[in-house]
Amino acid sequence: MSTRFGRKPGGYIWALLEPVGYISMMTAIFGALARTPVLGTSFVLFFATGFLGYQLYQAKVGFLSSAVRANKALLGYPNVAPIDAITARFVLQAMTTSLVSLIVFMGIFGTLASIPEINWSHVLEAEGGAALLSLGVGMFNSVMFIRYPLYEQIYGIVTRPMFLLSGVFFLPDNMAPPYRDYLLYNPICHVIMLFRTAFYPEYRAIGLDSGYLFTVAAGVLGCGMFVFTMSRRTLRND
């Protein structure tokens, strides 16, 4: 936990302040441009479902990608394997994201005239898809970041627009074809759309395909596990 949040309480506070800051900023900007959000009546809830839905994937990937490198000293012990670092970080980040999301939504619900009825099966389904996808990418990155430092820089540049292209502050199904079809190739779009359906029962989520999400996630996870398993010696020695 100290490698994730540091040894001072400020690290834990930042884990909560970061999403609150992003959601507040997007609410202020888009609230000044439009009277109502594209879904529902609350800008805060709309952007919270988008940002926190995105974090189901992104927070885990960012944490897992550096898991082995950050815990290199522990790998000197014979009983500690690289997969242990991945597992520990995955569990910790999943718990952290869940707790932060719970606190943020409780705060938002306190400001709403009526609290939406949450479809928990959709929440768990979105978390499951994001978890599989992030675990696969994280395992792959943890190897590639160590073996090829240039890859880490390229990955950062290529994936930076993902926040803008995943439907955090808009609905992909509102885009005109063929742009909507292009966006829906991005599995993170499906994670966020699925997450939003848990809070908006009226949201039809045209184009949402859970089968596609889990097929891609399973493929990415398989690829990540293969690369990670074949690189166990490299992860210990490099």
One Martini backbone bead per residue (centre of mass of N, CA, C, O) as a GRO file, in nm:
protein
  238
    1MET     BB    1   0.054   0.064  -0.017
    2SER     BB    2   0.301   0.259  -0.008
    3THR     BB    3   0.352   0.248  -0.325
    4ARG     BB    4   0.074   0.397  -0.386
    5PHE     BB    5   0.031   0.628  -0.126
    6GLY     BB    6   0.226   0.611   0.083
    7ARG     BB    7   0.299   0.719   0.432
    8LYS     BB    8   0.070   0.929   0.393
    9PRO     BB    9  -0.255   1.055   0.396
   10GLY     BB   10  -0.244   1.217   0.122
   11GLY     BB   11  -0.271   0.975  -0.073
   12TYR     BB   12  -0.569   0.904   0.001
   13ILE     BB   13  -0.692   1.180  -0.058
   14TRP     BB   14  -0.617   1.191  -0.362
   15ALA     BB   15  -0.797   0.949  -0.451
   16LEU     BB   16  -1.053   1.142  -0.405
   17LEU     BB   17  -0.983   1.427  -0.535
   18GLU     BB   18  -0.948   1.358  -0.831
   19PRO     BB   19  -1.245   1.291  -0.915
   20VAL     BB   20  -1.372   1.544  -0.797
   21GLY     BB   21  -1.218   1.744  -0.976
   22TYR     BB   22  -1.306   1.643  -1.254
   23ILE     BB   23  -1.613   1.657  -1.213
   24SER     BB   24  -1.627   1.958  -1.140
   25MET     BB   25  -1.501   2.070  -1.398
   26MET     BB   26  -1.702   1.946  -1.605
   27THR     BB   27  -1.956   2.068  -1.480
   28ALA     BB   28  -1.880   2.368  -1.513
   29ILE     BB   29  -1.833   2.373  -1.818
   30PHE     BB   30  -2.102   2.230  -1.926
   31GLY     BB   31  -2.302   2.402  -1.754
   32ALA     BB   32  -2.231   2.671  -1.922
   33LEU     BB   33  -2.330   2.543  -2.215
   34ALA     BB   34  -2.572   2.386  -2.067
   35ARG     BB   35  -2.870   2.297  -1.909
   36THR     BB   36  -2.848   1.992  -1.996
   37PRO     BB   37  -2.781   1.687  -2.018
   38VAL     BB   38  -2.785   1.405  -2.233
   39LEU     BB   39  -2.843   1.268  -1.940
   40GLY     BB   40  -3.070   1.360  -1.764
   41THR     BB   41  -3.031   1.631  -1.493
   42SER     BB   42  -2.726   1.562  -1.398
   43PHE     BB   43  -2.406   1.649  -1.435
   44VAL     BB   44  -2.262   1.504  -1.206
   45LEU     BB   45  -2.367   1.215  -1.266
   46PHE     BB   46  -2.276   1.193  -1.557
   47PHE     BB   47  -1.965   1.237  -1.503
   48ALA     BB   48  -1.930   1.018  -1.290
   49THR     BB   49  -2.002   0.774  -1.472
   50GLY     BB   50  -1.772   0.832  -1.671
   51PHE     BB   51  -1.514   0.855  -1.495
   52LEU     BB   52  -1.553   0.598  -1.314
   53GLY     BB   53  -1.577   0.406  -1.551
   54TYR     BB   54  -1.291   0.463  -1.657
   55GLN     BB   55  -1.140   0.384  -1.385
   56LEU     BB   56  -1.188   0.081  -1.390
   57TYR     BB   57  -0.945   0.073  -1.594
   58GLN     BB   58  -0.714   0.295  -1.568
   59ALA     BB   59  -0.622   0.258  -1.272
   60LYS     BB   60  -0.519  -0.031  -1.308
   61VAL     BB   61  -0.318   0.003  -1.538
   62GLY     BB   62  -0.132   0.216  -1.405
   63PHE     BB   63  -0.060   0.019  -1.163
   64LEU     BB   64   0.027  -0.252  -1.314
   65SER     BB   65   0.256  -0.158  -1.514
   66SER     BB   66   0.453  -0.102  -1.236
   67ALA     BB   67   0.466  -0.347  -1.041
   68VAL     BB   68   0.743  -0.488  -1.085
   69ARG     BB   69   0.933  -0.241  -1.076
   70ALA     BB   70   0.841  -0.138  -0.784
   71ASN     BB   71   0.907  -0.460  -0.669
   72LYS     BB   72   1.205  -0.561  -0.716
   73ALA     BB   73   1.317  -0.626  -0.429
   74LEU     BB   74   1.112  -0.865  -0.367
   75LEU     BB   75   1.227  -1.066  -0.597
   76GLY     BB   76   1.473  -1.171  -0.419
   77TYR     BB   77   1.268  -1.353  -0.311
   78PRO     BB   78   1.180  -1.682  -0.363
   79ASN     BB   79   0.859  -1.647  -0.269
   80VAL     BB   80   0.857  -1.416  -0.486
   81ALA     BB   81   0.651  -1.328  -0.750
   82PRO     BB   82   0.544  -1.136  -1.005
   83ILE     BB   83   0.237  -1.211  -0.965
   84ASP     BB   84   0.214  -1.092  -0.679
   85ALA     BB   85   0.226  -0.794  -0.760
   86ILE     BB   86  -0.021  -0.798  -0.941
   87THR     BB   87  -0.232  -0.903  -0.740
   88ALA     BB   88  -0.202  -0.688  -0.518
   89ARG     BB   89  -0.265  -0.441  -0.699
   90PHE     BB   90  -0.537  -0.527  -0.805
   91VAL     BB   91  -0.687  -0.546  -0.536
   92LEU     BB   92  -0.626  -0.263  -0.429
   93GLN     BB   93  -0.749  -0.100  -0.668
   94ALA     BB   94  -1.033  -0.217  -0.659
   95MET     BB   95  -1.094  -0.120  -0.370
   96THR     BB   96  -1.037   0.181  -0.413
   97THR     BB   97  -1.239   0.238  -0.642
   98SER     BB   98  -1.490   0.147  -0.487
   99LEU     BB   99  -1.468   0.344  -0.247
  100VAL     BB  100  -1.459   0.608  -0.404
  101SER     BB  101  -1.726   0.569  -0.555
  102LEU     BB  102  -1.906   0.551  -0.306
  103ILE     BB  103  -1.844   0.832  -0.191
  104VAL     BB  104  -1.920   1.001  -0.438
  105PHE     BB  105  -2.216   0.900  -0.473
  106MET     BB  106  -2.314   0.979  -0.194
  107GLY     BB  107  -2.268   1.281  -0.236
  108ILE     BB  108  -2.452   1.312  -0.485
  109PHE     BB  109  -2.721   1.197  -0.367
  110GLY     BB  110  -2.743   1.436  -0.154
  111THR     BB  111  -2.822   1.649  -0.410
  112LEU     BB  112  -3.069   1.492  -0.489
  113ALA     BB  113  -3.409   1.459  -0.521
  114SER     BB  114  -3.352   1.172  -0.661
  115ILE     BB  115  -3.269   0.840  -0.628
  116PRO     BB  116  -3.136   0.609  -0.804
  117GLU     BB  117  -3.177   0.291  -0.928
  118ILE     BB  118  -2.953   0.040  -0.895
  119ASN     BB  119  -2.784  -0.178  -1.121
  120TRP     BB  120  -2.569  -0.413  -1.004
  121SER     BB  121  -2.520  -0.600  -1.246
  122HIS     BB  122  -2.395  -0.374  -1.424
  123VAL     BB  123  -2.165  -0.298  -1.242
  124LEU     BB  124  -2.029  -0.581  -1.235
  125GLU     BB  125  -1.996  -0.609  -1.540
  126ALA     BB  126  -1.815  -0.364  -1.582
  127GLU     BB  127  -1.596  -0.452  -1.382
  128GLY     BB  128  -1.526  -0.720  -1.520
  129GLY     BB  129  -1.437  -0.610  -1.796
  130ALA     BB  130  -1.224  -0.409  -1.686
  131ALA     BB  131  -1.052  -0.614  -1.531
  132LEU     BB  132  -0.963  -0.797  -1.764
  133LEU     BB  133  -0.843  -0.576  -1.943
  134SER     BB  134  -0.640  -0.451  -1.735
  135LEU     BB  135  -0.483  -0.710  -1.673
  136GLY     BB  136  -0.375  -0.762  -1.956
  137VAL     BB  137  -0.235  -0.487  -2.003
  138GLY     BB  138  -0.065  -0.483  -1.741
  139MET     BB  139   0.103  -0.739  -1.799
  140PHE     BB  140   0.221  -0.647  -2.065
  141ASN     BB  141   0.348  -0.376  -1.966
  142SER     BB  142   0.537  -0.489  -1.740
  143VAL     BB  143   0.725  -0.605  -1.961
  144MET     BB  144   0.767  -0.375  -2.177
  145PHE     BB  145   0.881  -0.154  -1.983
  146ILE     BB  146   1.146  -0.320  -1.927
  147ARG     BB  147   1.245  -0.406  -2.221
  148TYR     BB  148   1.101  -0.125  -2.355
  149PRO     BB  149   1.120   0.203  -2.295
  150LEU     BB  150   0.990   0.318  -2.558
  151TYR     BB  151   0.709   0.194  -2.522
  152GLU     BB  152   0.614   0.373  -2.289
  153GLN     BB  153   0.605   0.634  -2.455
  154ILE     BB  154   0.418   0.539  -2.680
  155TYR     BB  155   0.181   0.454  -2.503
  156GLY     BB  156   0.126   0.734  -2.379
  157ILE     BB  157   0.057   0.874  -2.651
  158VAL     BB  158  -0.164   0.680  -2.770
  159THR     BB  159  -0.357   0.678  -2.492
  160ARG     BB  160  -0.433   0.973  -2.422
  161PRO     BB  161  -0.716   0.999  -2.596
  162MET     BB  162  -0.909   0.797  -2.443
  163PHE     BB  163  -1.067   0.999  -2.267
  164LEU     BB  164  -1.206   1.130  -2.534
  165LEU     BB  165  -1.295   0.824  -2.676
  166SER     BB  166  -1.497   0.681  -2.428
  167GLY     BB  167  -1.752   0.853  -2.310
  168VAL     BB  168  -1.736   1.050  -2.061
  169PHE     BB  169  -1.884   1.339  -2.201
  170PHE     BB  170  -2.043   1.131  -2.386
  171LEU     BB  171  -2.246   0.967  -2.634
  172PRO     BB  172  -2.178   0.741  -2.871
  173ASP     BB  173  -2.483   0.700  -2.980
  174ASN     BB  174  -2.492   1.019  -3.081
  175MET     BB  175  -2.326   0.955  -3.305
  176ALA     BB  176  -2.245   0.958  -3.625
  177PRO     BB  177  -2.219   0.792  -3.890
  178PRO     BB  178  -1.916   0.618  -3.858
  179TYR     BB  179  -1.812   0.719  -3.574
  180ARG     BB  180  -1.959   0.530  -3.385
  181ASP     BB  181  -1.827   0.268  -3.490
  182TYR     BB  182  -1.539   0.344  -3.417
  183LEU     BB  183  -1.581   0.383  -3.109
  184LEU     BB  184  -1.697   0.078  -3.062
  185TYR     BB  185  -1.408  -0.056  -3.078
  186ASN     BB  186  -1.391   0.052  -2.795
  187PRO     BB  187  -1.418  -0.114  -2.496
  188ILE     BB  188  -1.450   0.130  -2.299
  189CYS     BB  189  -1.721   0.225  -2.399
  190HIS     BB  190  -1.875  -0.026  -2.290
  191VAL     BB  191  -1.814   0.016  -1.996
  192ILE     BB  192  -1.952   0.295  -1.965
  193MET     BB  193  -2.229   0.225  -2.075
  194LEU     BB  194  -2.286   0.000  -1.870
  195PHE     BB  195  -2.253   0.177  -1.617
  196ARG     BB  196  -2.485   0.379  -1.688
  197THR     BB  197  -2.726   0.175  -1.686
  198ALA     BB  198  -2.724   0.154  -1.367
  199PHE     BB  199  -2.839   0.475  -1.341
  200TYR     BB  200  -3.007   0.458  -1.633
  201PRO     BB  201  -3.294   0.305  -1.729
  202GLU     BB  202  -3.344   0.492  -1.999
  203TYR     BB  203  -3.087   0.383  -2.120
  204ARG     BB  204  -3.021   0.222  -2.428
  205ALA     BB  205  -2.741   0.182  -2.551
  206ILE     BB  206  -2.652   0.205  -2.846
  207GLY     BB  207  -2.413  -0.057  -2.919
  208LEU     BB  208  -2.407  -0.232  -2.690
  209ASP     BB  209  -2.151  -0.504  -2.625
  210SER     BB  210  -2.073  -0.745  -2.408
  211GLY     BB  211  -1.949  -0.962  -2.587
  212TYR     BB  212  -1.725  -0.787  -2.702
  213LEU     BB  213  -1.590  -0.703  -2.440
  214PHE     BB  214  -1.521  -1.000  -2.337
  215THR     BB  215  -1.365  -1.093  -2.584
  216VAL     BB  216  -1.141  -0.883  -2.574
  217ALA     BB  217  -1.058  -0.925  -2.280
  218ALA     BB  218  -0.977  -1.224  -2.312
  219GLY     BB  219  -0.761  -1.178  -2.530
  220VAL     BB  220  -0.584  -0.981  -2.368
  221LEU     BB  221  -0.537  -1.165  -2.126
  222GLY     BB  222  -0.400  -1.396  -2.279
  223CYS     BB  223  -0.166  -1.227  -2.387
  224GLY     BB  224  -0.059  -1.122  -2.116
  225MET     BB  225  -0.006  -1.400  -1.984
  226PHE     BB  226   0.194  -1.505  -2.192
  227VAL     BB  227   0.409  -1.284  -2.173
  228PHE     BB  228   0.450  -1.303  -1.867
  229THR     BB  229   0.530  -1.605  -1.849
  230MET     BB  230   0.775  -1.583  -2.065
  231SER     BB  231   0.908  -1.335  -1.858
  232ARG     BB  232   1.003  -1.420  -1.570
  233ARG     BB  233   1.313  -1.394  -1.587
  234THR     BB  234   1.323  -1.099  -1.674
  235LEU     BB  235   1.172  -0.979  -1.424
  236ARG     BB  236   1.398  -1.068  -1.219
  237ASN     BB  237   1.679  -0.963  -1.371
  238ASP     BB  238   1.623  -0.660  -1.498
   0.00000   0.00000   0.00000
